Amino acid sequence: MAVQKSRVSPSRRGQRRSHDSLKGPTLSIEKTTGETHRRHHLGADGHYRGKKILNITQKD
């Protein structure tokens, strides 16, 4: 079993954990419609990179 050679200070522990925080998804704004969507994904209206890819009908 591995045993540490010396105690790790809270500062050193915090430096090691500094990159572990969660980040939100990266978002983009569609140029033609102004809609916000996840990068490299279709928007809710079926547009991708300014072109209509899917015909999506809205349910009322």
Phi and psi restraints in degrees (value plus and minus 20) as a CYANA .aco file:
   2 ALA   PHI     -97.8   -57.8
   2 ALA   PSI     115.3   155.3
   3 VAL   PHI    -144.9  -104.9
   3 VAL   PSI     110.3   150.3
   4 GLN   PHI     -88.0   -48.0
   4 GLN   PSI     128.4   168.4
   5 LYS   PHI     -99.1   -59.1
   5 LYS   PSI     -56.4   -16.4
   6 SER   PHI    -168.1  -128.1
   6 SER   PSI     142.7   182.7
   7 ARG   PHI     -88.4   -48.4
   7 ARG   PSI     121.8   161.8
   8 VAL   PHI    -112.4   -72.4
   8 VAL   PSI     105.8   145.8
   9 SER   PHI     -92.5   -52.5
   9 SER   PSI     137.0   177.0
  10 PRO   PHI     -79.0   -39.0
  10 PRO   PSI     -53.0   -13.0
  11 SER   PHI     -85.4   -45.4
  11 SER   PSI     -66.2   -26.2
  12 ARG   PHI     -85.1   -45.1
  12 ARG   PSI     -59.3   -19.3
  13 ARG   PHI     -83.0   -43.0
  13 ARG   PSI     -62.5   -22.5
  14 GLY   PHI     -85.1   -45.1
  14 GLY   PSI     -56.3   -16.3
  15 GLN   PHI     -84.9   -44.9
  15 GLN   PSI     -57.9   -17.9
  16 ARG   PHI     -88.3   -48.3
  16 ARG   PSI     -56.1   -16.1
  17 ARG   PHI    -108.2   -68.2
  17 ARG   PSI     -18.1    21.9
  18 SER   PHI     -83.6   -43.6
  18 SER   PSI     -44.5    -4.5
  19 HIS   PHI    -119.3   -79.3
  19 HIS   PSI     -13.2    26.8
  20 ASP   PHI    -109.5   -69.5
  20 ASP   PSI     -24.9    15.1
  21 SER   PHI     -88.0   -48.0
  21 SER   PSI     130.5   170.5
  22 LEU   PHI    -101.6   -61.6
  22 LEU   PSI     123.2   163.2
  23 LYS   PHI    -139.2   -99.2
  23 LYS   PSI     129.9   169.9
  24 GLY   PHI     -96.0   -56.0
  24 GLY   PSI     146.9   186.9
  25 PRO   PHI     -87.5   -47.5
  25 PRO   PSI     129.0   169.0
  26 THR   PHI     -97.6   -57.6
  26 THR   PSI     107.7   147.7
  27 LEU   PHI    -132.8   -92.8
  27 LEU   PSI     132.4   172.4
  28 SER   PHI    -149.0  -109.0
  28 SER   PSI     140.0   180.0
  29 ILE   PHI    -132.6   -92.6
  29 ILE   PSI     104.7   144.7
  30 GLU   PHI     -86.5   -46.5
  30 GLU   PSI     110.5   150.5
  31 LYS   PHI     -86.4   -46.4
  31 LYS   PSI     -61.0   -21.0
  32 THR   PHI     -99.6   -59.6
  32 THR   PSI     -60.8   -20.8
  33 THR   PHI    -124.2   -84.2
  33 THR   PSI     -36.9     3.1
  34 GLY   PHI      57.9    97.9
  34 GLY   PSI      -9.1    30.9
  35 GLU   PHI     -99.9   -59.9
  35 GLU   PSI     123.3   163.3
  36 THR   PHI    -111.3   -71.3
  36 THR   PSI     112.0   152.0
  37 HIS   PHI    -169.0  -129.0
  37 HIS   PSI     146.4   186.4
  38 ARG   PHI     -89.9   -49.9
  38 ARG   PSI     126.3   166.3
  39 ARG   PHI     -84.2   -44.2
  39 ARG   PSI     121.9   161.9
  40 HIS   PHI      42.3    82.3
  40 HIS   PSI       6.4    46.4
  41 HIS   PHI    -149.7  -109.7
  41 HIS   PSI     135.9   175.9
  42 LEU   PHI     -87.5   -47.5
  42 LEU   PSI     129.5   169.5
  43 GLY   PHI     -99.1   -59.1
  43 GLY   PSI     152.3   192.3
  44 ALA   PHI     -85.9   -45.9
  44 ALA   PSI     -44.7    -4.7
  45 ASP   PHI    -112.4   -72.4
  45 ASP   PSI     -15.9    24.1
  46 GLY   PHI      70.1   110.1
  46 GLY   PSI      -9.1    30.9
  47 HIS   PHI    -111.7   -71.7
  47 HIS   PSI     123.8   163.8
  48 TYR   PHI    -161.7  -121.7
  48 TYR   PSI     100.0   140.0
  49 ARG   PHI      34.0    74.0
  49 ARG   PSI      21.5    61.5
  50 GLY   PHI      63.4   103.4
  50 GLY   PSI     -17.7    22.3
  51 LYS   PHI    -139.2   -99.2
  51 LYS   PSI     124.1   164.1
  52 LYS   PHI     -97.8   -57.8
  52 LYS   PSI      96.3   136.3
  53 ILE   PHI    -121.2   -81.2
  53 ILE   PSI     -66.0   -26.0
  54 LEU   PHI    -139.9   -99.9
  54 LEU   PSI     123.7   163.7
  55 ASN   PHI    -110.7   -70.7
  55 ASN   PSI      86.6   126.6
  56 ILE   PHI    -132.0   -92.0
  56 ILE   PSI     107.4   147.4
  57 THR   PHI    -119.1   -79.1
  57 THR   PSI     122.7   162.7
  58 GLN   PHI    -105.2   -65.2
  58 GLN   PSI     114.1   154.1
  59 LYS   PHI    -111.5   -71.5
  59 LYS   PSI     112.1   152.1
